[in-house]
C-alpha cells in the first residue's frame, strides 16, 4: 500500500504530466507505472529521477540487459520488491532467459553470503586487491 496516493494525469501538476508524456513516448506505451505516479507528488524529483534513469540506463559501455541485471542485484540487496519486479520485467523484455535468471539469483545469493562472512569476520582487504591507490 502506497503512503501517498498514486496520481493520475488529472491530479498531477502539469510538470509531472509532461514527464508522464515523455515516459509514454520513450517506452511506446500509454502506461505510466506506479513508481512514477507516486513520485509525481514532487515534480522536481520526478523530473530528476526520470532524466537520470533515461541517461544511466541507456546503451553505453554496459549494454541495457547488463544494467537491468545490476539493478535487480542492487534492488535485492536493498530489499526493494517493487524494483526487483519492475527491473526483472525490464530484463525479460531485453532478453533475460529463465536460465540467466536462475544464474543471476545464484550469484546474488553467493555475493550476499560471502559479503556477510567477510564483513562479520572483519577480513582486511588484500594489498593486491586494494584499488584505492590505482
N, C-alpha and C positions, 0 to 999 in steps of 0.2 A: 504494500500500500504506500503510495506516494505521500510525502509530508507536505507537498504543495499540490494544488490542482494542476492537471495537465491542460495547458492552454491550447484551445483551438484557434484557427485563424481569426475567428470573430472576436476572441477575447484577448489576443496578444497585441502588443504595441506594433505599430507599422514597421519599426526597425526589426522586430522579431519575425514578422511575416515576410519581410524581404529575405531574411536568412532561410526561412522555410521554403520560399520560392527557389532559392539557389540550390538547396538540398534536393528538391524535386527535379530541377533541371539537370543537375550533375549526375543524379542517380537514375534518371529516366523513369520516374515513378510519380504517382500522386500521393504516396505515403510519406509521412514525416513521423519518425518513431518517437516513443515516449520520452527518451532522454532529452531530445531537443525541445519537446513540449514542456517538460519540467523546467529546463534551463531558460525558457523564454520569459520567465519572471524577471530575469536580468538580461536585457537585450545586449548590453555591452559584453558581458561574459559569454553569452550565446555566440555573438559575432567572433570573439577572440578564439573560443574553442573550435568553432567551425573552420575558421581560417587556418588554425594550427593543424587540425585533422586533415584538411584539404591539402596542406603543404607537406606535412610529415608523412602521411600515408600514401602519397603519390609514388609512382615508379621512380626509382633512383638507383643508388649503389646496391640497395636491397630491393628485391622485387616485392610487389604487393602481397603475395601469399606469405613470404617470409615475415613481412611486417605484421600480418594478421596472426601468425603463429606466435610471434613475440608478444603481441598484445594479449593473446589467450594465456600465455605463461605468466605474464605480469598480473593479469586480472585474477588468475587462480591464486597466485601468491598473496594478493591483496584481499581475496575473498569477495570479489565483485561479481556476483552471479549474473547481473544484468550484462556486464561487459563480456563475460565468458560466453553467454548465449549469443549476444549480438555479433561478436567477432568470430565465433565458430560458424555462424551463418555466413558471415562475410568470407571466411576462409573457404567454406564449401563452394561458394559462388566463384572463387578464384582457383578451384581445383583440388581442395583438400579431399583426400580419399579416406575411407574408413581405416585402411592400414596406416596411412600417415597420421591419422588422429590417434590411433592406439599408440603409435610410437611417440608422438608428441606427449601424450599423457604419461608414458613411462619415463620420458626424460624429465618432465615436470616433477613427478614423484621422486625420482632419484635425486634431482637437484635439491628438492625440499629436504630430503633425508640427510644428504651429505652436508648441506648448509647448516642444518640444526646440529649435527655432530661436530663440525668444525667450530661453530660458534660456542657451543656448550663446553667443548674441550679447550677453548682458547688457543687453538693451534696458530702459531705465528706463521706469517707468510714466508715461504722460502725465498731467499735472496734472488734466486734465478727467476722467480715468478713476479717479483715486485717491479711493476712498470711505472711507479711514481716518478722515477728519475729519468725515464727514457723519452 
